[in-house]
Amino acid sequence: MRFLPLIFRLLLLVGFVAALGNLTAEELTIVVIPRNGGDKPENAIRKGAEQAVVDFESSGCKIKLDWQASQNEEEAEGQRQSLSRALARDPKVDGIILEAADPTVLTAELEAARDAEVPVIALNTRLDSTLTTASLTTSEAESGRVAAEYMGELLKGKGNVMVLRNTQDSDVCEQREQGFIEGLRTNFPRINIISNSPCVGPTAATAYVGTQAILKFYSKDVNGLFTSAGPITEGANVALNEAQLAGGKVVHIGCDTSDLLYDAMRAGDLQGLVAKDGFELGRRSVKVLVEFIHGHSPALQVGVPGKLITTPPKASTAQPDVLPGVENAPSSLPPVNPPESIPAPTP
């Protein structure tokens, strides 16, 4: 009888090793259908997806990512063909990650995937929730809050900030702007938002003229500026330079990226950019899909905050000093009405 505990332990050990062997032997095949260029090794989404593979392999789950970028000049049609081929495989694939160029072209294939019980994760696009397992997109409101947190840090929690808006029909920019305003009001009550209504978009040219007009009223009082889109950030940066308020005199945080904006960061004229976090989107898409395959139910909509960029990548080519189109900027903009008084920063 005294040998029973030892035998029992040995049986447990054998069972554990066998289970570990089965787990290690498991290999999931996931087809990834990105937008054009998304399959390139330097692409941030691909790097994030491959990092997720490494993370899962450390816990014994092997994953094979099969990248199927469109080879068709018509990107949407090429994606439709890639999706159709993936669904025709035998044995069937374990899941699909899809960054759709045009969701309307893919309805029949997505219905086929649902009927075949092949889970589909929509990336950067909100597809019909009845045809997909989950959708991962950038949370624009959270991106605005990321910008607000950095603005508050640079201003040491006090000062006057302006928000330059895009056009009123831009839902993405509106969410960024609202998230920024809410972030400041919640976490930095000593920062005054002295102007958050002027719409200066949608181009760099209109933003340049609009920022010039607004600075006539606020140049002596503004400490920080938030711009919610790339073109607005570009135009506002030129206007700040001409008003001799660049170089950190006015803390400027914008959204999106471009060579011109990276040049402005290198010159010290732009203190930060908030942009789509491709790496985290790629990593999370694989994570959500694999967890679903293993029995976990994800949220239908998964929002990933944008990332804050404070150090630009190494410059590759020289850029022009003047924004294209600024020399042809419109000569007038809807009038900007200043408030009767501007609140002074709380000491």
C-alpha positions as CSV (number, residue, x, y, z in Angstrom):
1,M,0.0,0.0,0.0
2,R,2.9,2.3,0.8
3,F,3.8,2.3,-2.9
4,L,0.4,3.6,-4.1
5,P,1.3,7.3,-3.6
6,L,4.5,7.0,-5.6
7,I,2.6,5.1,-8.4
8,F,-0.1,7.8,-8.4
9,R,2.5,10.5,-8.8
10,L,4.1,8.7,-11.7
11,L,0.8,8.3,-13.4
12,L,0.1,12.0,-13.0
13,L,3.5,12.9,-14.4
14,V,3.0,10.6,-17.4
15,G,-0.4,12.2,-18.0
16,F,1.1,15.7,-17.7
17,V,3.8,15.0,-20.2
18,A,1.3,13.5,-22.6
19,A,-0.9,16.5,-22.3
20,L,2.1,18.9,-22.8
21,G,3.1,16.9,-25.9
22,N,-0.4,17.3,-27.4
23,L,-0.4,21.0,-26.6
24,T,3.0,21.5,-28.1
25,A,2.0,19.5,-31.2
26,E,-1.0,21.7,-31.9
27,E,-0.5,24.1,-34.8
28,L,-3.1,26.7,-35.8
29,T,-3.2,28.0,-39.3
30,I,-4.3,31.6,-39.5
31,V,-4.7,33.3,-42.9
32,V,-4.0,37.1,-42.8
33,I,-5.4,39.2,-45.6
34,P,-4.0,42.7,-45.2
35,R,-4.3,45.9,-47.2
36,N,-1.7,46.3,-50.0
37,G,1.8,46.4,-48.4
38,G,0.6,44.9,-45.1
39,D,2.5,41.7,-45.7
40,K,5.9,43.4,-45.9
41,P,8.3,42.5,-43.0
42,E,8.7,46.2,-42.0
43,N,4.9,46.7,-41.6
44,A,3.9,47.4,-38.0
45,I,0.8,45.2,-38.1
46,R,2.8,42.3,-39.4
47,K,5.5,42.8,-36.6
48,G,2.7,42.9,-34.0
49,A,1.1,39.7,-35.3
50,E,4.4,37.9,-35.4
51,Q,5.1,39.0,-31.8
52,A,1.8,37.4,-30.8
53,V,2.9,34.2,-32.4
54,V,6.1,34.2,-30.3
55,D,4.1,34.9,-27.2
56,F,1.8,32.0,-27.8
57,E,4.6,29.6,-28.7
58,S,6.2,30.2,-25.3
59,S,3.1,28.7,-23.8
60,G,3.1,25.7,-26.1
61,C,0.7,26.9,-28.8
62,K,2.2,26.9,-32.3
63,I,0.7,29.2,-34.9
64,K,1.4,29.5,-38.6
65,L,0.5,32.9,-40.1
66,D,-0.2,32.7,-43.9
67,W,0.0,36.2,-45.4
68,Q,-2.2,36.6,-48.4
69,A,-1.8,40.1,-49.8
70,S,-3.8,41.1,-52.8
71,Q,-1.9,40.5,-56.1
72,N,-4.7,42.2,-58.1
73,E,-4.6,45.8,-59.3
74,E,-8.1,46.1,-57.9
75,E,-7.3,45.6,-54.2
76,A,-10.8,44.7,-53.1
77,E,-11.2,42.1,-55.8
78,G,-7.8,40.6,-55.0
79,Q,-8.9,40.4,-51.3
80,R,-12.1,38.6,-52.4
81,Q,-10.1,36.0,-54.3
82,S,-7.7,35.5,-51.4
83,L,-10.6,35.0,-49.0
84,S,-12.3,32.6,-51.3
85,R,-9.1,30.5,-51.7
86,A,-8.6,30.5,-47.9
87,L,-12.1,29.1,-47.4
88,A,-11.6,26.4,-50.0
89,R,-8.6,24.8,-48.2
90,D,-8.7,21.3,-47.0
91,P,-8.1,20.9,-44.1
92,K,-9.9,24.2,-43.4
93,V,-8.0,27.1,-41.8
94,D,-8.4,27.8,-38.1
95,G,-9.2,31.4,-38.6
96,I,-8.8,34.5,-40.7
97,I,-7.7,38.1,-40.0
98,L,-9.1,40.5,-42.6
99,E,-8.2,44.2,-43.2
100,A,-10.8,44.9,-45.8
101,A,-10.3,47.5,-48.5
102,D,-14.1,47.4,-49.4
103,P,-16.3,45.3,-47.2
104,T,-19.2,45.4,-49.6
105,V,-17.3,43.2,-52.1
106,L,-16.7,40.5,-49.5
107,T,-20.3,39.8,-48.2
108,A,-20.7,36.4,-50.0
109,E,-17.3,35.2,-48.8
110,L,-17.9,36.3,-45.3
111,E,-21.3,34.5,-45.3
112,A,-19.5,31.4,-46.5
113,A,-16.9,31.7,-43.6
114,R,-19.7,32.0,-41.1
115,D,-21.5,29.0,-42.5
116,A,-18.2,27.0,-42.4
117,E,-17.6,28.1,-38.8
118,V,-14.3,29.8,-39.7
119,P,-13.8,32.7,-37.3
120,V,-13.0,36.1,-38.9
121,I,-11.4,39.0,-37.2
122,A,-12.0,42.3,-38.9
123,L,-9.0,44.7,-38.6
124,N,-9.2,48.5,-39.0
125,T,-12.7,48.1,-40.4
126,R,-16.0,47.5,-38.8
127,L,-17.7,44.8,-40.7
128,D,-21.2,43.3,-40.2
129,S,-21.0,41.9,-36.7
130,T,-23.2,38.9,-37.8
131,L,-20.4,37.9,-40.2
132,T,-17.4,38.4,-38.0
133,T,-16.1,37.2,-34.6
134,A,-14.8,40.6,-33.6
135,S,-13.6,43.9,-35.0
136,L,-10.4,45.6,-33.9
137,T,-10.1,49.3,-34.7
138,T,-8.3,52.3,-33.3
139,S,-10.2,54.0,-30.4
140,E,-10.1,57.6,-31.6
141,A,-11.5,58.9,-28.3
142,E,-8.7,57.1,-26.4
143,S,-6.2,58.5,-28.8
144,G,-7.4,62.0,-27.9
145,R,-7.0,61.1,-24.2
146,V,-3.4,60.0,-24.9
147,A,-2.7,63.4,-26.4
148,A,-4.3,65.1,-23.4
149,E,-2.2,63.2,-21.0
150,Y,1.0,64.3,-22.7
151,M,-0.2,67.9,-23.1
152,G,-0.9,68.0,-19.4
153,E,2.5,66.5,-18.6
154,L,4.4,69.1,-20.8
155,L,2.4,72.0,-19.4
156,K,2.9,70.8,-15.8
157,G,-0.8,70.7,-15.3
158,K,-1.7,74.4,-16.0
159,G,-2.0,76.9,-18.8
160,N,-4.3,77.8,-21.8
161,V,-4.9,75.3,-24.6
162,M,-6.6,75.6,-28.0
163,V,-8.3,72.8,-29.9
164,L,-8.4,73.3,-33.7
165,R,-11.1,71.1,-35.2
166,N,-11.4,69.5,-38.5
167,T,-14.6,69.8,-40.5
168,Q,-17.8,69.1,-38.7
169,D,-18.5,66.0,-40.7
170,S,-15.3,64.1,-39.7
171,D,-16.4,61.5,-37.1
172,V,-12.9,60.3,-36.5
173,C,-11.5,63.8,-35.8
174,E,-14.6,64.6,-33.6
175,Q,-13.9,61.6,-31.4
176,R,-10.2,62.6,-31.1
177,E,-11.2,66.2,-30.2
178,Q,-13.8,65.1,-27.6
179,G,-11.4,62.6,-26.1
180,F,-8.7,65.3,-25.8
181,I,-11.1,67.7,-24.1
182,E,-12.5,65.1,-21.7
183,G,-9.0,64.0,-20.9
184,L,-7.9,67.6,-20.0
185,R,-11.0,68.4,-18.0
186,T,-10.8,65.1,-16.0
187,N,-7.1,64.9,-15.2
188,F,-5.9,68.5,-15.5
189,P,-8.6,70.9,-14.2
190,R,-6.0,73.8,-14.0
191,I,-5.6,73.8,-17.8
192,N,-8.1,76.1,-19.5
193,I,-9.5,75.3,-22.9
194,I,-9.7,78.8,-24.3
195,S,-10.9,77.9,-27.8
196,N,-12.3,74.6,-29.1
197,S,-14.9,75.5,-31.7
198,P,-13.2,76.8,-34.8
199,C,-13.2,74.3,-37.7
200,V,-10.1,75.0,-39.8
201,G,-10.0,71.8,-41.9
202,P,-9.9,69.8,-44.0
203,T,-6.6,70.8,-45.8
204,A,-3.2,72.1,-44.7
205,A,-4.0,75.3,-46.6
206,T,-7.3,76.0,-44.8
207,A,-5.7,75.1,-41.4
208,Y,-2.8,77.5,-42.1
209,V,-5.1,80.4,-42.8
210,G,-7.5,79.5,-39.9
211,T,-4.7,79.2,-37.4
212,Q,-3.3,82.6,-38.5
213,A,-6.7,84.2,-37.9
214,I,-7.2,82.5,-34.5
215,L,-3.7,83.4,-33.3
216,K,-4.5,87.1,-33.8
217,F,-6.7,86.8,-30.8
218,Y,-4.8,84.3,-28.7
219,S,-1.1,84.5,-29.5
220,K,-0.2,86.1,-26.1
221,D,-2.3,83.7,-24.1
222,V,-2.0,80.3,-25.7
223,N,0.4,77.7,-24.2
224,G,-0.7,74.6,-26.0
225,L,-2.4,73.5,-29.3
226,F,-4.1,70.3,-30.3
227,T,-4.8,69.4,-33.9
228,S,-6.8,66.4,-34.7
229,A,-5.7,65.4,-38.2
230,G,-2.5,65.4,-40.2
231,P,-3.3,68.2,-42.7
232,I,-4.5,70.5,-39.9
233,T,-1.3,69.7,-37.9
234,E,0.8,70.6,-41.0
235,G,-0.9,73.9,-41.7
236,A,-1.0,74.9,-38.0
237,N,2.7,74.2,-37.7
238,V,3.5,76.7,-40.5
239,A,1.3,79.3,-38.9
240,L,3.0,78.9,-35.5
241,N,6.4,79.3,-37.1
242,E,5.3,82.5,-38.9
243,A,3.9,83.8,-35.6
244,Q,7.3,82.9,-33.9
245,L,5.4,80.6,-31.5
246,A,7.0,77.3,-32.7
247,G,10.0,75.6,-31.1
248,G,8.1,74.7,-28.0
249,K,6.9,78.2,-27.1
250,V,3.4,76.8,-27.8
251,V,3.3,73.1,-27.1
252,H,1.8,71.5,-30.2
253,I,0.5,68.0,-30.3
254,G,-1.1,66.6,-33.4
255,C,-2.5,63.4,-35.0
256,D,-1.4,61.1,-37.8
257,T,2.1,61.1,-39.4
258,S,3.8,62.3,-42.5
259,D,7.3,63.2,-43.6
260,L,6.5,66.9,-43.1
261,L,5.4,66.3,-39.5
262,Y,8.4,64.2,-38.7
263,D,10.6,67.1,-40.0
264,A,8.7,69.4,-37.7
265,M,9.4,67.1,-34.8
266,R,13.1,67.0,-35.6
267,A,13.1,70.8,-35.7
268,G,11.5,71.0,-32.3
269,D,8.4,72.6,-33.6
270,L,6.1,69.7,-32.9
271,Q,6.2,68.0,-29.5
272,G,4.2,64.9,-30.2
273,L,2.0,62.9,-32.6
274,V,-0.7,60.4,-31.8
275,A,-1.1,57.8,-34.6
276,K,-2.6,54.4,-35.2
277,D,-0.7,51.7,-33.3
278,G,-0.3,49.1,-36.0
279,F,1.9,46.9,-33.9
280,E,-0.7,46.6,-31.1
281,L,-3.5,46.1,-33.6
282,G,-1.6,43.2,-35.2
283,R,-0.7,41.7,-31.9
284,R,-4.2,42.0,-30.4
285,S,-5.9,40.6,-33.6
286,V,-4.0,37.3,-33.3
287,K,-4.5,37.2,-29.5
288,V,-8.3,37.7,-29.8
289,L,-8.6,35.1,-32.6
290,V,-6.5,32.4,-30.8
291,E,-8.4,32.9,-27.5
292,F,-11.7,32.5,-29.4
293,I,-10.5,29.3,-31.0
294,H,-9.7,28.1,-27.5
295,G,-13.2,28.9,-26.2
296,H,-13.1,32.5,-25.0
297,S,-15.8,34.9,-26.3
298,P,-14.3,38.3,-27.2
299,A,-16.1,41.6,-27.3
300,L,-17.7,42.3,-30.7
301,Q,-15.8,45.7,-30.9
302,V,-12.3,46.0,-29.6
303,G,-10.8,49.5,-29.4
304,V,-7.0,49.9,-29.4
305,P,-5.7,53.4,-28.4
306,G,-3.4,55.2,-30.7
307,K,0.3,55.4,-29.7
308,L,2.2,58.6,-28.7
309,I,5.2,59.4,-30.9
310,T,7.7,61.8,-29.4
311,T,10.8,60.7,-31.3
312,P,10.6,60.7,-35.1
313,P,12.2,58.0,-37.3
314,K,15.5,58.7,-38.9
315,A,15.1,61.1,-41.9
316,S,15.4,59.4,-45.3
317,T,15.1,62.3,-47.7
318,A,15.0,66.1,-47.6
319,Q,11.6,67.7,-47.5
320,P,10.4,71.1,-48.7
321,D,10.3,73.9,-46.3
322,V,6.9,75.1,-47.4
323,L,3.8,73.0,-47.3
324,P,2.4,72.2,-50.7
325,G,-0.7,74.2,-51.3
326,V,-0.1,76.8,-48.6
327,E,1.0,79.4,-51.2
328,N,-2.5,78.9,-52.7
329,A,-4.4,79.1,-49.4
330,P,-7.8,80.8,-49.5
331,S,-7.6,84.5,-48.5
332,S,-10.6,84.3,-46.1
333,L,-12.1,82.0,-43.6
334,P,-15.4,82.2,-41.6
335,P,-14.9,84.9,-39.0
336,V,-13.5,83.9,-35.6
337,N,-15.2,85.5,-32.7
338,P,-13.0,85.8,-29.6
339,P,-14.5,85.5,-26.2
340,E,-15.1,88.7,-24.2
341,S,-12.3,87.7,-21.8
342,I,-9.6,85.0,-21.7
343,P,-9.2,83.2,-18.4
344,A,-5.7,83.5,-17.0
345,P,-3.9,80.3,-16.0
346,T,-4.6,79.2,-12.5
347,P,-1.4,80.0,-10.4
